[in-house]
Amino acid sequence: MDWTLYLPTQPAEIAELGVIALVIYALLRLVRGTIAAAILRGAIVMIAIAVVLAAFVLNVFELLVLKSILSQILGLVVFALLIVFQPELRRGLLSLGEHKLFDRFRDEPRSCLDDLQRAIVSLSRERHGALFAIERRAQLNHIVATGVEVDAEARADLLSNIFWPGAPLHDGGVVIRGDRVVAAACIFPLAERRDLTSRMGTRHRAGIGLSEESDAVVVIVSEETGRVSVAVAGEIRTIEPPSEIAAVLAELTGPDATPEPEPEAADEDAEASAADDAGDDDEEATS
């Protein structure tokens, strides 16, 4: 058997192989740290085996019927992968839509950081659990749809009263767009990463989950200790003292915003936040 018929020898064939390798690498990076990563690795192994069977065994023995069936199955696998990896594909398209090329088509939101800081400091002092999502470039309309529309100016007294224990809207999270509270009692998606400690409470998992799915800056106030944390791009860090939250948010939401917290600090603070939130009441969380 002439193996050169099945190995890339021409420059165009080698380039195609390189493109395929880059696509697989990009997909693995996109789902890194999620349950989908294991699924994708398994799917790649199965597809590789199927391709080898189709290209070598079935061709050598001229098993035309099996080759036709396998070709049809491979076509269906593509659609199955689109369904399985729908959240990751949405996140990738969201990142593409946030490219600087499209900045000219976006309106810059106004700031309400002073009021937000006063509310967070008050909630932290009283140890009232809270969850705030501050929009940046990507709008959170799908999150807003899960809550109660407020559409009010983001004032410190309003933000504090929303999360007062027993208040009608204190369950769930608040979405802030510009200088306005868009909605309250919103359901945030929980993080499904396997590397998170089992002691991490629902409120912090919801904050990390939303920060993974969007470019929003999520502020979490622990009900157990009043500790204030910020989640960005799937990483969480603690803000100490809580009065520094305005400066941190200004850095994260300003024109020169950094994409994510420093990895060293984020890893340590995630453990601290997990311990603080372990006693939070799940009825006041987002799921």
Secondary structure, 3 states (H helix, E strand, C coil): CCHHHCCCCCHHHHHHHHHHHHHHHHHHHHCCCCHHHHHHHHHHHHHHHHHHHHHHHHHHCCCHHHHHHHHHHHHHHHHHHHHHCHHHHHHHHHHHHCCHHHHHHCCCCCCCHHHHHHHHHHHHHHCCCEEEEECCCCCCHHHHCCCEEEEEECCHHHHHHHCCCCCCCCCCEEEEECCEEEEEEECCCCCCCCCCCCCCCHHHHHHHHHHHHCCCEEEEECCCCCCEEEEECCEEEEECCHHHHHHHHHHHHCCCCCCCCCHHHHHHHHHHHHHHHCCCCHHHCCC
